[in-house]
């Protein structure tokens, strides 16, 4: 796998798909309480966070504890964020993933 090429596409598509979901719901990045990204690479998450103008407390990362748990990374991170009280009733949460086969998606949840 060509790591630099994957990084370039991921940091382009992640923000794009997140902004698309927000726009379709007449929302802005400032409306997000929490972004739960796929935990593939901390640098990708940090780059996306910066591109979207999100604070550290608006993005949950746990790759440092587990590494890349592939398809399980988003639900594991969401569960942990909720258990820690970082996701509360009424919060707008964005789940976003970029995976093998160069596929990507996002979903907005009103918790």
C-alpha positions as CSV (number, residue, x, y, z in Angstrom):
1,X,0.0,0.0,0.0
2,X,1.2,3.5,-0.8
3,X,0.9,5.2,2.6
4,X,1.5,8.8,1.4
5,X,-1.2,8.4,-1.4
6,X,-3.7,6.9,1.1
7,X,-3.0,9.8,3.5
8,X,-3.6,12.4,0.8
9,X,-6.9,10.9,-0.2
10,X,-8.1,10.3,3.4
11,X,-7.4,13.9,4.5
12,X,-9.4,15.2,1.4
13,X,-12.3,12.8,1.6
14,X,-12.9,12.8,5.4
15,X,-13.7,16.5,5.6
16,X,-15.6,16.4,2.3
17,X,-18.0,13.7,3.4
18,X,-18.4,15.3,6.9
19,X,-19.3,18.6,5.3
20,X,-21.7,17.0,2.9
21,X,-23.6,15.3,5.7
22,X,-23.7,18.6,7.6
23,X,-24.8,20.6,4.6
24,X,-27.6,18.1,3.7
25,X,-29.0,18.8,7.2
26,X,-28.4,22.6,7.2
27,X,-25.7,22.3,9.8
28,X,-22.2,23.7,10.2
29,X,-19.0,22.1,11.7
30,X,-19.6,24.5,14.6
31,X,-22.8,22.5,15.4
32,X,-20.8,19.3,16.0
33,X,-20.4,18.2,19.6
34,X,-18.2,15.2,18.8
35,X,-16.5,13.7,15.8
36,X,-15.7,10.0,16.0
37,X,-13.4,9.2,13.2
38,X,-12.2,5.8,12.0
39,X,-9.1,5.1,14.0
40,X,-6.6,4.3,11.2
41,X,-4.0,6.9,11.8
42,X,-3.7,9.6,14.4
43,X,-2.1,12.0,12.0
44,X,-5.1,11.7,9.6
45,X,-7.5,12.5,12.5
46,X,-5.5,15.5,13.6
47,X,-5.2,16.8,10.1
48,X,-9.0,16.4,9.6
49,X,-9.6,18.1,12.9
50,X,-7.5,21.1,11.9
51,X,-9.1,21.3,8.5
52,X,-12.6,21.4,10.0
53,X,-11.6,23.8,12.8
54,X,-12.6,21.5,15.6
55,X,-11.2,21.7,19.1
56,X,-9.5,18.7,20.8
57,X,-12.5,18.1,23.0
58,X,-14.7,17.7,19.8
59,X,-12.7,14.8,18.4
60,X,-12.4,11.4,20.1
61,X,-9.3,9.3,19.4
62,X,-8.3,6.0,21.0
63,X,-5.8,4.7,18.4
64,X,-3.1,5.2,21.0
65,X,-4.6,2.5,23.1
66,X,-5.6,-0.1,20.5
67,X,-4.1,0.6,17.2
68,X,-6.2,0.3,14.1
69,X,-9.1,-2.0,14.9
70,X,-10.4,-1.7,11.4
71,X,-14.3,-1.7,11.1
72,X,-14.7,-1.9,14.9
73,X,-12.8,1.4,15.5
74,X,-15.8,3.7,15.2
75,X,-18.2,1.8,17.5
76,X,-15.5,1.1,20.0
77,X,-14.6,4.9,20.1
78,X,-18.2,5.9,20.3
79,X,-18.9,3.6,23.2
80,X,-15.8,4.8,25.0
81,X,-16.7,8.5,24.5
82,X,-20.2,7.9,25.8
83,X,-18.9,5.9,28.8
84,X,-16.6,8.8,29.7
85,X,-19.5,11.3,29.5
86,X,-18.1,13.0,26.4
87,X,-21.3,12.3,24.4
88,X,-24.4,13.5,26.1
89,X,-28.2,13.5,25.4
90,X,-29.0,15.9,22.5
91,X,-25.4,16.0,21.2
92,X,-24.7,16.1,17.5
93,X,-22.2,13.3,16.8
94,X,-20.6,12.6,13.5
95,X,-19.2,9.2,12.7
96,X,-16.8,9.1,9.8
97,X,-14.7,6.4,8.2
98,X,-12.2,5.9,5.4
99,X,-11.4,2.3,4.7
100,X,-9.8,-0.2,2.5
101,X,-10.8,-0.1,-1.1
102,X,-10.8,3.7,-0.8
103,X,-14.4,3.8,0.5
104,X,-15.6,6.5,2.8
105,X,-18.8,7.6,4.6
106,X,-20.1,9.6,7.4
107,X,-23.3,9.6,9.5
108,X,-24.8,12.2,11.8
109,X,-26.5,11.1,15.0
110,X,-28.5,13.2,17.4
111,X,-27.7,11.4,20.6
